[in-house]
């Protein structure tokens, strides 16, 4: 892992691409809130277990798409699969209307307290792009709910895949209109940054309460302790 001195200090970065689910918003918060509403008899331990199960089912399906073990399906369809799974495991009705209602409620996660300020600070000097495995409609709604103002928000679905497929990152690089090495990918997930690095992008890890931290073997361009530290590093 590298410290901020490795980037000199971001003068060659024209665009900043930020992961959304987990990095800018607390993805699990929306799922937990939705499950509490639909499973009023479940205690917090059960809500936590089913939230983790939802993320496991959806994440495993996305990985299968990226690996070519299943055909492409939109994030909404994978969320419906996950919702049906947790409803069944929670001994609740698994009819179409209930599943759809649960998915709609789960798709409005809360932002991390510093996310809006981070975007505002970065956007003063650089193009700011959100890149997510969430569908474009979900991105629009959660951005409005969370108060996140992007110059552009992109869904990996436009490439018919999900991160960390290199095609997903090329969407952002192409939108930025510059060479990959002039684009910085920011995420709280080391797996996401590894994918971006393979696509030729520069990388910055920012910690979040629930994230995938770097391994000792990871070599990212920047590892910061907070979103504020990241914004400071990007300041001209």
Helices and strands as residue ranges (DSSP letters): G 4-10, E 15-19, E 25-26, H 27-38, H 44-67, H 75-89, H 96-106, E 110-111, H 115-123, E 127-132, H 136-146, E 152-155, G 156-159, H 166-176, G 180-182, E 183-187, H 190-198, E 202-206, E 222-224, H 227-234
